Amino acid sequence: MAEFVRLSDLPEPERLAYLRRELEGAHLPPGTYDDEAHSTYLAASPNARSEAERRAGMVRTLKTLGHEVGWPERLRLVRERFGEKGVSKPTLKRHLRTVEGVDPINYAPALLPCHKGGGSRADTSRDAWRCFVTILRDANDTFPLRQAWRDVRDIAKASGWHWPSFPTIYRRWQALTPTEQMTIRQGRDKATKALTQSALRDKTTIRPLEWVSMDGRTQDFWADFGDGRAVRPVMLALVDVASNKVLHWVLSKSENAVDTVHLIRDTCQKYGIFDRLYTDNGPSFAGHLVAGGNVHRFRNAGKQSDEVQPLGVCHHLGIKLHFALPANPQAKIAERTFASLSRVIDDRPEFKAAHAGHAPGAAPGKDVVPVEIETARRITSHEALEQKLSVMSTLVTVRCQGELGTAPEWVQLIPLGKVKARDGRNFVNDHPEQLIADFEMRELDLPIDYEHQNDKAVAKLNGPVPAAGWIKELQLRSDGIWGRVDWTERARDLIRNREYRYLSPSLLVEKASGLVKKIKGAGLVHNPALHIAALASEEEEMTDIADFMARLSGMLELPEDADADAILEALKEALESRKPDPRKYVPTEAVQEMMRELSHKGADARKKRAESKVREAVQNGHLTPGMKAWATELCETDEASFDQFITQSAPVFSKLTQPHSYMSAAPSNSGQDAVSPEVMLLSEQLGIDPKSLS
């Protein structure tokens, strides 16, 4: 027969544990869905909905516990789940009254926090509210609401407006949406700009030299072009959109079409003809020498000329021309590049006496000493290289395309030609076709791991080395070898969240020449060594196995071209034939035998010492003879514990081991004084007079 226990009879810990378990598995029947109530619920603010869900959870907990559970325990369990805020007996009772007759599925809409007060909202003069909004609009963004309320209060007295208390106005302000509040305080234009989500410019599909941006900027220093006049030079530049790198630049006296044409021609001669040019609407860029033959949407739009118009350099080279929207400087990559360069060029100490300030129409003062134009060009070239904004023939460091929101399908693995790493190593990629052919001949995908774990023996010994992706295909492009990657979901998330931003190739390199012999794979790293389209690690040493095998062959007196089997066989013979020096090494068997002898001798010594100590303890009355076996074992095992036991115990058994007087006493002639041996022994043990026992 089953036995039952009243819940109230259980101890408090067990009772609470039982109730917690019941709450975990309990579910109330949802009931009928109320469309109107939930429509009101969905129209409420996120904070209000969150608080309503919290209150609904409290009510469900109370309903599940029932009336059999006392309020102290109900309060404790609700606070464990929902915290201390708003959890009191009166509050919970009010929530329970609110949901009387309401199905559980509609608890949250019924418990939406709202200010009921006296019923309707307090009357507020429309003119007073408009005055309040105007004060907030014209004041600073952080102007206190209470001060604005006070200002309106003072005006309302003279104007006869009805203006309620500050808590009433504050509640009305809080009822506005964040967008409405921001519009009142900052104005529509600023609020729209702040609330508009920035467009993400995805450049993952743009190839190098596909889009090039062009712009000009007046420098903030005075220069002498050789004629003794102080002129603020203008920097014209072409920037590759895919990599944000300055392809070419020139310092001129002014922004003019002739220098612009020379800039475009020199760039195409050095890097090849690019596909599209993106520029602004200035006359130097939109004139006939540059843009002749191209339709212009903004400058002279709709006008037709009867004269024959000359074709510009872009038309002759087959470059498609695109013009930026007016008053839209953010769209031009070149203009953003100038912002980076100007901070490190214009204010350099070399230009201190030639500094022009930042005003566009500034004139040179008497104290201005213009810098020679060749000096300015040399410094500009140096700073452009230092800022990694130099021409693309140098190594390029590009941010991981994953920071744009996605893991790129194609990644750059290694540039072409001579490659210099950040840590000083030099590589040569002169035969990229051979590297691609080697990959295709192996017919194996190349692994991409994390932090080059696949190249570290220690990492492999510690467990599996997970892959971040697999390189499925290699492709030769104008700027190097690229790979098509099939990323794992974990790697996609890490790149999307910018937890990894760089890729480092794993290369097999000939040590003497630095020639890249094979691409082994790659790794996601934090510190790349190569300046590539980011996704090479400074700390990873890429070992040349061929060089290692040649050095090992020389040590074993084998030919340099000996194969691995011959090297291993020679190494095995060398190890087997090598005899140890008896002056430095002792045979293992001899050491083991010596350790066994020392162990035996130590055990014998411990046993003898234990027997001696136990015997002495028995004689002194600390132990009885029956305790000898136990004491001997204790002394052998833990001599310190035995010594402590003897020190702390009194010699209560000393009378058992010492000779007694009755054994040597002569028999008494008097019958009255005679005491039996048993009485004598007992009196001595008890420490009393023998006659008292007779």
TORKOL-359835 format. One line per 8 residues: number of its first residue (from 0); their letters; for each residue x, y, z of C-alpha. Coordinates in steps of 0.5 Angstrom, whole numbers. Layout:
! TORKOL-359835
NUM) a) X/Y/Z ~ ...
***
This chain:
! TORKOL-359835
0) maefvrls) 0/0/0 ~ 3/7/-2 ~ 5/12/4 ~ 3/19/3 ~ 6/25/7 ~ 3/32/8 ~ 7/37/5 ~ 7/41/11
8) dlpeperl) 10/36/15 ~ 17/36/11 ~ 23/40/13 ~ 23/47/9 ~ 29/45/5 ~ 26/38/2 ~ 19/42/2 ~ 22/48/-3
16) aylrrele) 26/43/-7 ~ 19/39/-8 ~ 16/45/-10 ~ 21/47/-15 ~ 21/41/-18 ~ 14/41/-19 ~ 14/48/-22 ~ 19/46/-27
24) gahlppgt) 14/41/-30 ~ 8/44/-29 ~ 4/47/-35 ~ -3/51/-34 ~ -8/50/-40 ~ -7/56/-45 ~ -15/57/-46 ~ -18/61/-51
32) yddeahst) -13/67/-55 ~ -16/74/-55 ~ -14/77/-61 ~ -16/84/-59 ~ -12/84/-52 ~ -6/81/-56 ~ -7/87/-61 ~ -6/92/-56
40) ylaaspna) -1/88/-53 ~ 3/88/-59 ~ 2/96/-60 ~ 6/97/-53 ~ 13/99/-52 ~ 18/93/-52 ~ 19/95/-44 ~ 12/95/-43
48) rseaerra) 11/88/-46 ~ 18/85/-43 ~ 15/87/-36 ~ 8/84/-38 ~ 11/78/-39 ~ 15/78/-33 ~ 8/79/-29 ~ 5/74/-33
56) gmvrtlkt) 10/69/-31 ~ 9/71/-23 ~ 2/69/-24 ~ 3/63/-27 ~ 8/61/-22 ~ 3/63/-16 ~ -3/59/-20 ~ 1/53/-20
64) lghevgwp) 3/53/-13 ~ -4/54/-11 ~ -7/56/-4 ~ -4/50/-1 ~ 3/53/-1 ~ 4/59/4 ~ 5/66/2 ~ 12/66/5
72) erlrlvre) 14/60/1 ~ 10/63/-5 ~ 14/69/-4 ~ 21/66/-4 ~ 20/62/-10 ~ 17/68/-14 ~ 23/72/-12 ~ 28/66/-14
80) rfgekgvs) 25/66/-21 ~ 24/73/-22 ~ 28/77/-17 ~ 26/82/-12 ~ 23/88/-16 ~ 16/89/-15 ~ 15/82/-11 ~ 11/83/-5
88) kptlkrhl) 5/80/-3 ~ 0/86/-4 ~ 3/87/-11 ~ 2/79/-13 ~ -5/79/-10 ~ -7/85/-14 ~ -4/81/-20 ~ -8/75/-19
96) rtvegvdp) -14/80/-18 ~ -13/83/-25 ~ -13/76/-28 ~ -19/73/-25 ~ -23/70/-31 ~ -17/71/-36 ~ -14/65/-39 ~ -7/64/-38
104) inyapall) -5/65/-46 ~ -8/72/-45 ~ -4/74/-38 ~ 1/78/-41 ~ -4/83/-45 ~ -8/83/-38 ~ -2/85/-34 ~ 1/91/-39
112) pchkgggs) 3/96/-34 ~ -1/103/-35 ~ -2/109/-31 ~ -10/109/-30 ~ -9/114/-25 ~ -16/118/-24 ~ -18/115/-31 ~ -17/120/-36
120) radtsrda) -11/124/-38 ~ -10/131/-34 ~ -12/137/-39 ~ -6/140/-42 ~ -7/147/-46 ~ -5/146/-53 ~ -1/152/-53 ~ 3/150/-47
128) wrcfvtil) 5/144/-50 ~ 7/147/-56 ~ 11/152/-52 ~ 14/146/-48 ~ 16/143/-54 ~ 19/149/-57 ~ 23/150/-51 ~ 26/143/-52
136) rdandtfp) 27/144/-59 ~ 31/151/-58 ~ 35/148/-52 ~ 41/144/-52 ~ 40/136/-53 ~ 41/135/-45 ~ 37/141/-43 ~ 33/138/-37
144) lrqawrdv) 25/137/-38 ~ 24/140/-31 ~ 27/146/-33 ~ 23/147/-39 ~ 17/145/-35 ~ 18/151/-30 ~ 19/156/-36 ~ 12/154/-39
152) rdiakasg) 9/154/-32 ~ 12/161/-31 ~ 9/163/-38 ~ 2/159/-37 ~ 1/164/-31 ~ 1/170/-35 ~ -2/167/-41 ~ -8/163/-37
160) whwpsfpt) -6/156/-40 ~ -8/150/-36 ~ -1/147/-34 ~ -1/141/-30 ~ 4/138/-25 ~ 11/136/-27 ~ 10/128/-26 ~ 4/129/-31
168) iyrrwqal) 8/132/-36 ~ 13/127/-35 ~ 9/121/-36 ~ 6/125/-43 ~ 13/126/-45 ~ 15/118/-43 ~ 9/116/-47 ~ 12/119/-54
176) tpteqmti) 17/114/-58 ~ 24/115/-58 ~ 24/117/-65 ~ 19/123/-63 ~ 23/125/-57 ~ 29/125/-61 ~ 26/129/-67 ~ 23/134/-62
184) rqgrdkat) 30/135/-59 ~ 34/135/-65 ~ 30/137/-71 ~ 28/133/-76 ~ 34/133/-80 ~ 39/131/-75 ~ 34/125/-72 ~ 33/122/-79
192) kaltqsal) 41/122/-80 ~ 42/119/-73 ~ 36/114/-74 ~ 38/112/-81 ~ 42/105/-82 ~ 48/106/-85 ~ 49/103/-92 ~ 54/97/-92
200) rdkttirp) 58/98/-98 ~ 60/91/-100 ~ 66/90/-104 ~ 67/83/-103 ~ 65/82/-111 ~ 70/88/-113 ~ 76/86/-116 ~ 83/90/-116
208) lewvsmdg) 83/95/-122 ~ 75/94/-123 ~ 73/101/-120 ~ 78/107/-119 ~ 76/113/-115 ~ 80/120/-117 ~ 80/126/-113 ~ 84/132/-111
216) rtqdfwad) 85/136/-105 ~ 89/143/-103 ~ 94/141/-99 ~ 95/146/-92 ~ 102/148/-93 ~ 106/153/-98 ~ 111/150/-103 ~ 115/153/-108
224) fgdgravr) 115/150/-115 ~ 122/153/-117 ~ 119/160/-119 ~ 120/163/-112 ~ 112/164/-111 ~ 109/161/-105 ~ 103/156/-108 ~ 99/151/-104
232) pvmlalvd) 100/145/-108 ~ 94/141/-110 ~ 94/133/-109 ~ 91/129/-115 ~ 90/122/-113 ~ 87/115/-116 ~ 85/110/-111 ~ 83/103/-112
240) vasnkvlh) 77/102/-109 ~ 78/94/-108 ~ 84/95/-103 ~ 83/103/-101 ~ 90/103/-104 ~ 93/110/-108 ~ 95/107/-114 ~ 99/114/-116
248) wvlsksen) 99/121/-114 ~ 102/128/-117 ~ 103/135/-113 ~ 101/140/-118 ~ 100/148/-118 ~ 92/147/-119 ~ 87/142/-120 ~ 87/142/-128
256) avdtvhli) 85/137/-133 ~ 93/136/-136 ~ 96/134/-130 ~ 89/129/-129 ~ 90/126/-136 ~ 98/125/-134 ~ 96/122/-128 ~ 91/117/-131
264) rdtcqkyg) 96/115/-137 ~ 102/114/-132 ~ 97/109/-128 ~ 95/105/-134 ~ 102/104/-136 ~ 104/102/-129 ~ 98/97/-127 ~ 94/96/-134
272) ifdrlytd) 88/100/-136 ~ 83/99/-130 ~ 75/98/-132 ~ 71/104/-129 ~ 73/111/-126 ~ 69/114/-121 ~ 70/122/-120 ~ 67/128/-118
280) ngpsfagh) 64/134/-122 ~ 70/139/-122 ~ 71/142/-129 ~ 78/139/-129 ~ 75/132/-128 ~ 69/133/-132 ~ 72/137/-138 ~ 73/134/-145
288) lvaggnvh) 81/132/-144 ~ 78/127/-139 ~ 71/126/-140 ~ 70/128/-147 ~ 65/123/-151 ~ 62/121/-144 ~ 55/123/-142 ~ 55/128/-136
296) rfrnagkq) 48/128/-132 ~ 50/134/-128 ~ 55/139/-131 ~ 51/142/-138 ~ 46/137/-138 ~ 41/137/-144 ~ 46/142/-147 ~ 48/141/-154
304) sdevqplg) 54/144/-158 ~ 54/145/-165 ~ 62/144/-165 ~ 65/138/-165 ~ 67/135/-158 ~ 74/132/-157 ~ 74/125/-154 ~ 77/125/-147
312) vchhlgik) 83/120/-145 ~ 78/115/-141 ~ 74/114/-148 ~ 81/113/-152 ~ 83/108/-146 ~ 76/104/-146 ~ 75/107/-138 ~ 68/107/-136
320) lhfalpan) 67/114/-133 ~ 62/115/-127 ~ 60/121/-123 ~ 59/122/-116 ~ 52/125/-114 ~ 53/133/-112 ~ 54/134/-104 ~ 56/127/-103
328) pqakiaer) 63/127/-101 ~ 62/120/-97 ~ 62/116/-103 ~ 69/118/-106 ~ 74/113/-103 ~ 79/118/-105 ~ 76/123/-101 ~ 76/119/-95
336) tfaslsrv) 84/117/-96 ~ 86/124/-97 ~ 83/125/-90 ~ 88/120/-87 ~ 94/123/-91 ~ 93/130/-89 ~ 93/129/-81 ~ 100/126/-82
344) iddrpefk) 103/130/-88 ~ 100/137/-87 ~ 102/138/-80 ~ 109/135/-81 ~ 115/139/-77 ~ 118/140/-84 ~ 112/144/-86 ~ 112/148/-80
352) aahaghap) 114/155/-83 ~ 110/153/-89 ~ 104/151/-86 ~ 98/155/-89 ~ 92/153/-84 ~ 86/150/-86 ~ 82/156/-89 ~ 81/155/-96
360) gaapgkdv) 82/162/-99 ~ 88/163/-94 ~ 94/168/-97 ~ 102/167/-95 ~ 104/171/-89 ~ 111/175/-89 ~ 113/170/-84 ~ 112/164/-89
368) vpveieta) 118/160/-92 ~ 115/155/-97 ~ 118/148/-98 ~ 121/146/-104 ~ 116/142/-108 ~ 121/136/-109 ~ 122/136/-101 ~ 114/136/-101
376) rritshea) 114/130/-106 ~ 119/126/-102 ~ 115/127/-96 ~ 109/125/-99 ~ 111/119/-102 ~ 114/117/-96 ~ 108/118/-91 ~ 104/114/-97
384) leqklsvm) 108/108/-96 ~ 108/109/-88 ~ 101/109/-88 ~ 100/103/-93 ~ 97/107/-98 ~ 102/106/-103 ~ 102/103/-110 ~ 99/96/-111
392) stlvtvrc) 106/93/-113 ~ 108/93/-106 ~ 105/88/-101 ~ 98/90/-99 ~ 94/89/-92 ~ 87/89/-93 ~ 82/89/-88 ~ 78/82/-87
400) qgelgtap) 72/82/-92 ~ 68/79/-86 ~ 68/85/-83 ~ 63/87/-88 ~ 58/82/-85 ~ 60/76/-89 ~ 66/71/-90 ~ 69/72/-97
408) ewvqlipl) 68/66/-102 ~ 75/68/-105 ~ 81/70/-101 ~ 88/72/-103 ~ 93/67/-101 ~ 100/70/-103 ~ 102/76/-108 ~ 106/75/-114
416) gkvkardg) 113/76/-114 ~ 118/78/-108 ~ 114/78/-102 ~ 117/81/-95 ~ 113/79/-89 ~ 112/84/-83 ~ 117/80/-79 ~ 123/81/-84
424) rnfvndhp) 122/74/-88 ~ 123/74/-95 ~ 119/70/-100 ~ 119/69/-108 ~ 113/67/-112 ~ 116/67/-119 ~ 112/61/-121 ~ 105/61/-119
432) eqliadfe) 102/57/-125 ~ 107/51/-122 ~ 103/52/-115 ~ 97/52/-118 ~ 99/45/-122 ~ 101/42/-116 ~ 95/43/-112 ~ 91/41/-118
440) mreldlpi) 95/34/-119 ~ 94/33/-111 ~ 87/33/-112 ~ 86/34/-104 ~ 82/41/-101 ~ 87/45/-97 ~ 85/46/-90 ~ 84/52/-87
448) dyehqndk) 85/52/-79 ~ 86/56/-73 ~ 92/60/-71 ~ 96/55/-76 ~ 95/49/-71 ~ 96/44/-77 ~ 103/46/-77 ~ 104/45/-70
456) avaklngp) 106/38/-67 ~ 104/40/-60 ~ 97/42/-62 ~ 96/35/-66 ~ 98/31/-60 ~ 93/35/-55 ~ 87/33/-59 ~ 83/34/-66
464) vpaagwik) 85/40/-70 ~ 79/43/-73 ~ 78/46/-80 ~ 75/53/-81 ~ 74/51/-88 ~ 77/48/-94 ~ 80/51/-100 ~ 77/48/-106
472) elqlrsdg) 80/52/-112 ~ 86/56/-114 ~ 86/62/-119 ~ 91/66/-121 ~ 90/74/-121 ~ 93/80/-123 ~ 95/81/-116 ~ 97/74/-113
480) iwgrvdwt) 94/67/-112 ~ 87/67/-109 ~ 83/61/-107 ~ 75/59/-106 ~ 74/57/-99 ~ 68/53/-97 ~ 67/56/-90 ~ 65/52/-84
488) erardlir) 59/55/-80 ~ 63/56/-74 ~ 68/60/-78 ~ 63/64/-82 ~ 60/66/-75 ~ 67/68/-72 ~ 69/72/-78 ~ 62/75/-78
496) nreyryls) 63/78/-71 ~ 70/80/-73 ~ 73/75/-68 ~ 78/73/-73 ~ 80/78/-79 ~ 86/76/-82 ~ 88/70/-86 ~ 95/67/-86
504) psllveka) 98/62/-92 ~ 102/56/-90 ~ 107/55/-95 ~ 113/50/-96 ~ 119/55/-97 ~ 126/54/-100 ~ 130/57/-94 ~ 136/59/-98
512) sglvkkik) 132/63/-104 ~ 126/64/-100 ~ 122/61/-106 ~ 115/58/-105 ~ 115/51/-107 ~ 108/49/-105 ~ 101/52/-101 ~ 100/47/-96
520) gaglvhnp) 94/51/-93 ~ 92/57/-89 ~ 90/59/-82 ~ 85/64/-79 ~ 90/69/-74 ~ 90/75/-71 ~ 97/77/-73 ~ 99/76/-80
528) alhiaala) 106/76/-83 ~ 104/78/-90 ~ 100/84/-93 ~ 95/80/-97 ~ 87/81/-97 ~ 87/80/-90 ~ 84/73/-87 ~ 101/70/-85
536) seeeemtd) 102/69/-78 ~ 109/73/-76 ~ 110/67/-71 ~ 109/61/-75 ~ 116/59/-78 ~ 115/55/-85 ~ 120/50/-85 ~ 123/48/-91
544) iadfmarl) 123/40/-91 ~ 128/39/-97 ~ 133/43/-93 ~ 132/39/-87 ~ 133/33/-90 ~ 139/35/-94 ~ 142/37/-87 ~ 140/31/-84
552) sgmlelpe) 144/27/-90 ~ 150/30/-89 ~ 150/29/-82 ~ 149/21/-83 ~ 155/22/-89 ~ 149/20/-94 ~ 149/23/-101 ~ 145/30/-101
560) dadadail) 139/27/-105 ~ 138/21/-101 ~ 131/19/-100 ~ 127/19/-94 ~ 128/11/-93 ~ 135/11/-94 ~ 136/17/-88 ~ 131/13/-84
568) ealkeale) 135/6/-85 ~ 142/10/-83 ~ 139/14/-77 ~ 137/7/-74 ~ 143/4/-75 ~ 147/9/-72 ~ 142/9/-66 ~ 143/2/-65
576) srkpdprk) 151/1/-66 ~ 152/7/-61 ~ 155/4/-54 ~ 154/9/-48 ~ 160/11/-45 ~ 160/7/-38 ~ 163/13/-35 ~ 157/17/-36
584) yvpteavq) 151/12/-36 ~ 149/6/-32 ~ 145/0/-34 ~ 138/1/-32 ~ 138/-6/-29 ~ 144/-5/-24 ~ 140/2/-22 ~ 134/-2/-21
592) emmrelsh) 137/-8/-17 ~ 141/-2/-13 ~ 134/1/-11 ~ 131/-6/-9 ~ 137/-7/-4 ~ 136/0/-1 ~ 128/-1/-1 ~ 129/-8/3
600) kgadarkk) 135/-5/8 ~ 130/1/9 ~ 124/-4/11 ~ 129/-8/15 ~ 131/-2/19 ~ 124/1/20 ~ 122/-6/23 ~ 127/-7/28
608) raeskvre) 126/1/30 ~ 119/0/31 ~ 120/-7/35 ~ 125/-3/39 ~ 120/3/41 ~ 114/-2/42 ~ 118/-6/47 ~ 120/0/51
616) avqnghlt) 113/3/51 ~ 110/-4/54 ~ 115/-4/59 ~ 114/3/61 ~ 106/2/61 ~ 104/6/55 ~ 102/0/52 ~ 99/-7/54
624) pgmkawat) 102/-14/51 ~ 96/-15/47 ~ 97/-8/43 ~ 104/-10/41 ~ 102/-12/34 ~ 98/-6/32 ~ 103/-1/35 ~ 109/-5/31
632) elcetdea) 105/-4/24 ~ 103/3/26 ~ 110/5/28 ~ 113/2/21 ~ 107/5/17 ~ 107/12/20 ~ 113/13/26 ~ 111/20/27
640) sfdqfitq) 104/18/29 ~ 106/13/34 ~ 111/18/37 ~ 105/23/38 ~ 101/17/41 ~ 106/15/46 ~ 107/22/48 ~ 100/24/49
648) sapvfskl) 98/17/53 ~ 99/16/60 ~ 103/10/63 ~ 97/7/66 ~ 99/0/65 ~ 106/1/69 ~ 103/-3/75 ~ 102/-9/70
656) tqphsyms) 109/-10/68 ~ 113/-8/75 ~ 114/-13/80 ~ 110/-13/86 ~ 111/-13/94 ~ 107/-19/95 ~ 111/-24/91 ~ 118/-23/96
664) aapsnsgq) 114/-21/102 ~ 116/-26/108 ~ 110/-30/111 ~ 107/-27/117 ~ 107/-31/124 ~ 101/-27/126 ~ 94/-30/124 ~ 91/-23/125
672) davspevm) 96/-19/120 ~ 96/-24/115 ~ 94/-22/108 ~ 92/-26/102 ~ 96/-25/96 ~ 90/-23/92 ~ 88/-18/97 ~ 95/-15/97
680) llseqlgi) 95/-15/89 ~ 88/-11/89 ~ 90/-6/94 ~ 96/-4/90 ~ 92/-3/84 ~ 87/1/87 ~ 92/5/92 ~ 89/3/98
688) dpksls) 91/0/105 ~ 90/-8/105 ~ 87/-8/111 ~ 81/-4/109 ~ 79/-10/105 ~ 80/-16/110
***
